[in-house]
């Protein structure tokens, strides 16, 4: 009796991990960069931890293990969730191309922004929208989309 092992689930998990980490990394850089411009570098990451500390996190300016580290972990976990959505869409493509990888990344990011900023209860919003200007929010979500798209392009090269 021979056993065959499917590599598809592993490939999907690898793609989600790659896409999620790239999107999280680029958007985290944008959060810190734009935080420096709009308030303080750590403020947007601190604000994400308002899920756990609703009052203090939104007003914390300095880097801290409690707020910045927790906010970063929540941000990466959220990025992984949206990367999984992106990879499900990519897996359904009959002919994946660089162009539709970028279009899919833009669509998933737009969906994430609507869910994050309009649909979820205030307690579950990203929080960084309280510490960043609208142009900065656009750059953060744009960076997220670029990260997803880069992951999709890496997957096409495999």
N, C-alpha and C positions, 0 to 999 in steps of 0.2 A: 504494500500500500504506500503510495506517495502522497505527500502533503504539499500543496502549493500555498505559498504565502503571497498575499496581495500587498503590493507596495503602495497602493492608492491612499489608504488612510495615513500612512507615514508621510507620504508626499504632501497630502493636504495639511497635516499637522506641521510639517516643516515649513510649508508656504505661509501658513497662518502665523507661525512664530517669526519668520523673517519679515513678513509684511507688518505685523504688529510692532515689532521692535524698531523697524525703520520709521514707521509713522510716529511711534512714541518718542523716539530720539529726536527726530526733526522738529516735532511740535514742542517738545520740552525745551529745546534750544530757543525756539521762537518765544515760548512763554517767559524764559529768563531774560532774553534780549529785550522783548517788549515790556516786560515788567520793569526793567531798568529804566526804560524811557517813561513809562506811565506812573510808576510808584517806586517799588524797590525790586531788585532781581528775584528775591524769594517770595514776594507777595502772591503772585499768581499760583505758584505751587502750593504755598501754605493754604490758600483759599480752597483748593480742592479737598482738603481734609475737613471741610465743614460738614461732610457726611457724618463724621464722628464727633466733632467739636463745633457745633453750629455758630456759636457766638464768637468765640476766640479766633478761630481760623480765618475768618473773613477780615480780621483787623490785624493779624500778625504780619509784621514787616520783615523781621530778621529770619535768617535760616535757622531751623531747629529740627531736631530728630522727630519731635512730636508732629509738627505740621508739614514741613517740607518733605521729609522722608515718606510720611504716610500719604501725602498728596501725590508724590511721585509713584508710589506703588499703586494707588487707585487709578492714576492716569494710565499707567502701563496696562493694568488689567482691563480698563475700558478700551484701550487701543486694541488689545487682543480680541475683545468681543467684536469690534467693528472690522477688524482684519478677517475674522471668521466669516462675517457676512460678505465681505469683499471676495473671499476665496470661494464661497458657495456660488456667487455670481460668476466668477471666473471659471469654475468647474463646469458650469452649464453652457459655456460658450462652445459652439461647434468649431469655430476657427478663431482661436485667440490671436490677437495681433497687438503690437505696441499701441496703436491708436485706441483700440477698445479697452486696453489695460488702463490707459489714462482716463478715458471716458467713464469707465466703471469706478475708478478711484474718485473722480469728481462727484459722481452720483452718490456713492456711499458716504462721502464726506458731507455732501449737502444734506443727506438723510440724517447723518449723525448730528449736524448742527441744528436741524429742526427739532429732532428729538431732545437734544441736550438743552436747547435754549427756549423751546416753546411748549413741548409736550409733557415732560416729566415734572413731577412736583418740585417746588423750589428747593426742597431739602436734597434732591438728587441731581440738581444742575451741576455743571462742572465747578462752579464757584469762581473760577478765574474771570468770568464775565463781570464780576463786581470790582475787579482790580485793573481791568484793561479797557482801553478805548475801543470803539467799534473798528477803526482801522487795524488795531492790534489783534482783535479777535479774528478779523479776516486773514491776517497773516498767519495766525496760529492754525486755523483750519486749513488754509492753503498749504502750509508746511505738512500738515497731516496727510492731505491728499497727495502731495509729492512723495511722501514716504510710502504710502500704499502703492502708488504707481511704480515707484522704483522696485518694490518687492515683486509686483506683477511682471516687470521687465526682466528681473533676475530669473523668475520662474520660467519665462519664455526661453531663456538661454539654456536652461537645463535640458 
